[in-house]
């Protein structure tokens, strides 16, 4: 099973999610990334104080085992799923 690393990223930083994920494929990694973004939005107290432009800067980047970014999931997709 492939291993994926997730990173929360904005225009200024790229922070690795603490655990690598052993998942079936990129689509499974995308679903995990959406959940990570949803939790981030829920627990970060200043999220709603950010402008829409600032919120749109946030993404979850998914890297494969070789370190290649295979998918970028915008936080706005996670917000749209909740709506």
N, C-alpha and C positions, 0 to 999 in steps of 0.2 A: 504494500500500500504506500503510495507516495507521501512524502512528508512536506508540509507547507509551513512557512513562517509568515506571520502577520505583523504588519507595521501600521501604527497610526501615524498619519503624516498630515502636515499642513504646509504652507509655503516656507516655513522656517525650520521645522524639525521633523525627524523620522524616528519614532520610538517603537522598539520591538515589543510585541505582545509577549509576555513571559514564557508561554508554552508553545512549542511547535505542535502542529496538528497532523496526525496520520489520518488521511482522508482518501476516499475512493477516487475523486477527481476534482477538477477545478470548480465545477458547479457546487460540489459539497463544500469546498473552501469558500466560495462566494456566500453560501448560506451562513457559514460560521462568521464571516466578515460582517454581514448584515446584523447579526446578533451582537457582535462586539460593538458595532457602531451604536446600536439601540441602547445597550447598557451604558456606554460612554455618555450618550445624550441624557440618560436618566440620572446618572450619578454626579455629573460635573455641575456644581452649583451655579456657575456663571454662564452656562450654555445659552440660556435665554437672553442674557445681556449682550451677546455677540450680535453684530449686524448679520443680515442674510448673506452678505458678501463674505464675511469672516467665516460663517458656518459652512459656506460652500467650498472653502479652502480645505476642509477636512475630508480625508479619504482613508480607506484601509487598503494598503498595498499587500498583495499576496505574492510571495516569492516561492519558487520551487526549490528542490534540493540543491540545485546548482547555484542558487542565489539570483536567478533570473526572475524579474517581476513578470508574472503571467497574467495578472489581472489587477485592476484598480477599481475599488468600489466606493463611490461617493457616499458620504454620510446622508446626503439628501435622499438617496434611495431608501435608506432605513427610516427616515422621517416620513416619506411618502407611504411606506408600508403600514405605519402606525395610524395614518390618517384614514 
